[in-house]
C-alpha cells in the first residue's frame, strides 16, 4: 500500500485474451501477516498502466488464446 495506490508485482499466467483486454482483475496478497486465505484483495488494473505487459502463450495448434 503506497497511500493512494498499490504497487503490484508478479506474474499472471493462462489469462484468456489478455492481449485484447483493456482491464484485468487480479487477486493480490495485501496483508502478509494475515492467515493463508485472508489478506487477499481483488484489484482491477488498467492494461495501459506502466509496467503491465502481455505475452501470448502458443498452443500446439499454433493458436494463442492465452497470455501471461
N, CA, C and O atoms as a DFTB+ gen file, in Angstrom:
272 C
 N C O
     1  1       0.853      -1.182       0.000
     2  2       0.000       0.000       0.000
     3  2       0.892       1.235       0.000
     4  3       1.692       1.430       0.915
     5  1       0.755       2.056      -1.013
     6  2       1.562       3.266      -1.138
     7  2       0.748       4.518      -0.799
     8  3       1.073       5.607      -1.272
     9  1      -0.298       4.378       0.007
    10  2      -1.132       5.509       0.381
    11  2      -2.314       5.667      -0.536
    12  3      -3.446       5.382      -0.146
    13  1      -2.068       6.122      -1.761
    14  2      -3.173       6.345      -2.699
    15  2      -3.193       5.325      -3.828
    16  3      -4.033       5.415      -4.724
    17  1      -2.270       4.344      -3.800
    18  2      -2.242       3.304      -4.835
    19  2      -1.521       2.062      -4.305
    20  3      -0.840       2.119      -3.282
    21  1      -1.677       0.958      -5.002
    22  2      -0.993      -0.291      -4.662
    23  2       0.152      -0.507      -5.638
    24  3       0.038      -0.176      -6.818
    25  1       1.237      -1.052      -5.156
    26  2       2.344      -1.478      -6.001
    27  2       2.172      -2.982      -6.195
    28  3       2.311      -3.753      -5.245
    29  1       1.871      -3.393      -7.414
    30  2       1.620      -4.806      -7.716
    31  2       2.791      -5.335      -8.529
    32  3       3.171      -4.741      -9.538
    33  1       3.368      -6.462      -8.087
    34  2       4.420      -7.103      -8.877
    35  2       4.142      -8.598      -8.926
    36  3       3.433      -9.135      -8.075
    37  1       4.692      -9.250      -9.902
    38  2       4.461     -10.675     -10.059
    39  2       4.030     -11.000     -11.475
    40  3       4.191     -10.195     -12.392
    41  1       3.481     -12.191     -11.636
    42  2       3.110     -12.683     -12.958
    43  2       1.752     -13.357     -12.888
    44  3       1.459     -14.086     -11.940
    45  1       0.933     -13.114     -13.884
    46  2      -0.358     -13.787     -14.023
    47  2      -0.279     -14.581     -15.322
    48  3       0.070     -14.029     -16.365
    49  1      -0.601     -15.868     -15.265
    50  2      -0.432     -16.732     -16.435
    51  2      -1.749     -17.426     -16.772
    52  3      -2.625     -17.558     -15.918
    53  1      -1.880     -17.869     -18.024
    54  2      -3.072     -18.536     -18.557
    55  2      -4.288     -17.618     -18.479
    56  3      -5.380     -18.046     -18.105
    57  1      -4.086     -16.351     -18.836
    58  2      -5.158     -15.367     -18.855
    59  2      -5.728     -15.289     -20.268
    60  3      -5.022     -14.933     -21.211
    61  1      -7.001     -15.623     -20.405
    62  2      -7.642     -15.658     -21.729
    63  2      -7.722     -14.274     -22.355
    64  3      -8.259     -13.341     -21.757
    65  1      -7.184     -14.147     -23.559
    66  2      -7.269     -12.938     -24.386
    67  2      -6.817     -11.661     -23.668
    68  3      -7.378     -10.590     -23.901
    69  1      -5.825     -11.767     -22.812
    70  2      -5.307     -10.588     -22.112
    71  2      -4.749      -9.562     -23.091
    72  3      -4.785      -8.361     -22.820
    73  1      -4.235     -10.028     -24.227
    74  2      -3.663      -9.111     -25.219
    75  2      -4.725      -8.252     -25.898
    76  3      -4.390      -7.266     -26.555
    77  1      -5.997      -8.608     -25.751
    78  2      -7.094      -7.835     -26.345
    79  2      -7.901      -7.093     -25.275
    80  3      -8.916      -6.468     -25.583
    81  1      -7.454      -7.163     -24.029
    82  2      -8.202      -6.577     -22.912
    83  2      -7.714      -5.176     -22.568
    84  3      -6.537      -4.852     -22.729
    85  1      -8.641      -4.356     -22.091
    86  2      -8.300      -3.021     -21.605
    87  2      -8.052      -3.023     -20.099
    88  3      -7.307      -2.191     -19.582
    89  1      -8.688      -3.972     -19.397
    90  2      -8.594      -4.078     -17.937
    91  2      -8.413      -5.538     -17.556
    92  3      -8.780      -6.434     -18.317
    93  1      -7.843      -5.780     -16.372
    94  2      -7.675      -7.142     -15.880
    95  2      -7.932      -7.164     -14.372
    96  3      -7.506      -6.266     -13.646
    97  1      -8.628      -8.196     -13.917
    98  2      -8.841      -8.406     -12.489
    99  2      -7.727      -9.298     -11.962
   100  3      -7.366     -10.283     -12.607
   101  1      -7.179      -8.967     -10.799
   102  2      -6.162      -9.808     -10.172
   103  2      -6.467      -9.964      -8.687
   104  3      -6.994      -9.053      -8.050
   105  1      -6.133     -11.116      -8.154
   106  2      -6.192     -11.356      -6.714
   107  2      -4.777     -11.179      -6.194
   108  3      -3.854     -11.843      -6.668
   109  1      -4.598     -10.295      -5.229
   110  2      -3.263      -9.997      -4.715
   111  2      -3.245     -10.073      -3.193
   112  3      -4.237      -9.769      -2.531
   113  1      -2.109     -10.481      -2.654
   114  2      -1.955     -10.507      -1.200
   115  2      -1.662      -9.090      -0.737
   116  3      -0.670      -8.486      -1.145
   117  1      -2.536      -8.562       0.121
   118  2      -2.373      -7.195       0.612
   119  2      -2.059      -7.151       2.108
   120  3      -1.796      -6.081       2.657
   121  1      -2.087      -8.313       2.764
   122  2      -1.736      -8.385       4.185
   123  2      -0.900      -9.639       4.407
   124  3      -1.440     -10.739       4.523
   125  1       0.399      -9.473       4.465
   126  2       1.302     -10.621       4.591
   127  2       1.238     -11.278       5.965
   128  3       1.728     -12.394       6.140
   129  1       0.636     -10.597       6.943
   130  2       0.552     -11.151       8.297
   131  2      -0.749     -11.903       8.540
   132  3      -0.906     -12.547       9.578
   133  1      -1.680     -11.831       7.602
   134  2      -2.978     -12.498       7.752
   135  2      -2.836     -13.991       7.496
   136  3      -1.844     -14.445       6.925
   137  1      -3.849     -14.755       7.931
   138  2      -3.875     -16.194       7.675
   139  2      -3.850     -16.443       6.173
   140  3      -4.142     -15.548       5.379
   141  1      -3.499     -17.670       5.792
   142  2      -3.277     -18.036       4.390
   143  2      -4.367     -17.553       3.428
   144  3      -4.050     -17.024       2.363
   145  1      -5.631     -17.724       3.782
   146  2      -6.722     -17.375       2.869
   147  2      -7.306     -15.989       3.138
   148  3      -8.223     -15.553       2.442
   149  1      -6.785     -15.313       4.128
   150  2      -7.199     -13.942       4.415
   151  2      -6.151     -12.991       3.841
   152  3      -5.108     -13.432       3.358
   153  1      -6.422     -11.710       3.893
   154  2      -5.440     -10.737       3.435
   155  2      -5.253     -10.698       1.938
   156  3      -4.200     -10.286       1.451
   157  1      -6.278     -11.129       1.190
   158  2      -6.219     -11.108      -0.270
   159  2      -7.245     -10.108      -0.785
   160  3      -8.381     -10.081      -0.312
   161  1      -6.849      -9.287      -1.751
   162  2      -7.745      -8.278      -2.324
   163  2      -7.934      -8.519      -3.816
   164  3      -7.052      -9.048      -4.493
   165  1      -9.089      -8.124      -4.309
   166  2      -9.467      -8.247      -5.714
   167  2      -9.288      -6.863      -6.326
   168  3     -10.008      -5.935      -5.957
   169  1      -8.346      -6.703      -7.251
   170  2      -8.000      -5.386      -7.796
   171  2      -8.208      -5.370      -9.310
   172  3      -7.921      -6.348      -9.999
   173  1      -8.707      -4.253      -9.808
   174  2      -8.886      -4.030     -11.243
   175  2      -7.720      -3.168     -11.727
   176  3      -7.482      -2.085     -11.190
   177  1      -6.991      -3.650     -12.746
   178  2      -5.811      -2.947     -13.251
   179  2      -6.008      -2.574     -14.714
   180  3      -6.432      -3.400     -15.523
   181  1      -5.697      -1.327     -15.046
   182  2      -5.719      -0.844     -16.425
   183  2      -4.526      -1.458     -17.161
   184  3      -3.386      -1.302     -16.726
   185  1      -4.778      -2.148     -18.264
   186  2      -3.707      -2.807     -19.012
   187  2      -2.730      -1.809     -19.637
   188  3      -1.645      -2.197     -20.070
   189  1      -3.105      -0.528     -19.687
   190  2      -2.216       0.501     -20.228
   191  2      -1.311       1.094     -19.147
   192  3      -0.544       2.016     -19.423
   193  1      -1.394       0.573     -17.920
   194  2      -0.571       1.079     -16.822
   195  2       0.905       0.792     -17.079
   196  3       1.242      -0.230     -17.676
   197  1       1.787       1.689     -16.630
   198  2       3.225       1.451     -16.790
   199  2       3.632       0.129     -16.139
   200  3       3.222      -0.172     -15.018
   201  1       4.439      -0.654     -16.852
   202  2       4.931      -1.916     -16.315
   203  2       4.069      -3.127     -16.613
   204  3       4.492      -4.257     -16.373
   205  1       2.862      -2.913     -17.134
   206  2       1.977      -4.030     -17.470
   207  2       2.252      -4.453     -18.909
   208  3       2.246      -3.623     -19.818
   209  1       2.491      -5.735     -19.108
   210  2       2.746      -6.245     -20.456
   211  2       2.094      -7.613     -20.621
   212  3       1.767      -8.278     -19.637
   213  1       1.909      -8.023     -21.862
   214  2       1.355      -9.347     -22.149
   215  2       2.256     -10.068     -23.138
   216  3       2.953      -9.452     -23.944
   217  1       2.220     -11.389     -23.054
   218  2       2.961     -12.232     -23.990
   219  2       2.086     -13.432     -24.299
   220  3       1.730     -14.180     -23.388
   221  1       1.726     -13.639     -25.570
   222  2       0.895     -14.785     -25.939
   223  2       1.596     -16.113     -25.632
   224  3       2.813     -16.231     -25.772
   225  1       0.812     -17.107     -25.213
   226  2       1.306     -18.468     -24.995
   227  2       0.801     -19.308     -26.157
   228  3      -0.399     -19.558     -26.269
   229  1       1.704     -19.742     -27.016
   230  2       1.298     -20.539     -28.188
   231  2       0.975     -21.967     -27.784
   232  3       1.731     -22.612     -27.058
   233  1      -0.161     -22.446     -28.266
   234  2      -0.554     -23.834     -28.065
   235  2       0.012     -24.684     -29.193
   236  3       0.508     -24.142     -30.181
   237  1      -0.052     -25.987     -29.066
   238  2       0.458     -26.889     -30.101
   239  2      -0.259     -26.669     -31.429
   240  3       0.289     -26.950     -32.495
   241  1      -1.499     -26.161     -31.354
   242  2      -2.278     -25.883     -32.566
   243  2      -1.786     -24.631     -33.288
   244  3      -2.167     -24.379     -34.431
   245  1      -0.939     -23.845     -32.618
   246  2      -0.455     -22.598     -33.196
   247  2      -1.264     -21.391     -32.760
   248  3      -0.845     -20.252     -32.970
   249  1      -2.426     -21.631     -32.153
   250  2      -3.264     -20.532     -31.665
   251  2      -2.728     -20.022     -30.334
   252  3      -1.984     -20.717     -29.642
   253  1      -3.119     -18.793     -29.986
   254  2      -2.660     -18.178     -28.740
   255  2      -3.819     -17.522     -27.991
   256  3      -3.837     -16.298     -27.857
   257  1      -4.787     -18.302     -27.498
   258  2      -5.898     -17.685     -26.782
   259  2      -5.536     -17.280     -25.354
   260  3      -6.305     -16.581     -24.695
   261  1      -4.364     -17.717     -24.870
   262  2      -3.946     -17.408     -23.506
   263  2      -2.684     -16.564     -23.518
   264  3      -1.894     -16.610     -24.461
   265  1      -2.508     -15.793     -22.453
   266  2      -1.332     -14.934     -22.323
   267  2      -0.778     -15.041     -20.915
   268  3      -1.412     -15.579     -20.007
   269  1       0.419     -14.513     -20.766
   270  2       0.979     -14.302     -19.438
   271  2       1.415     -12.870     -19.354
   272  3       1.926     -12.441     -18.320
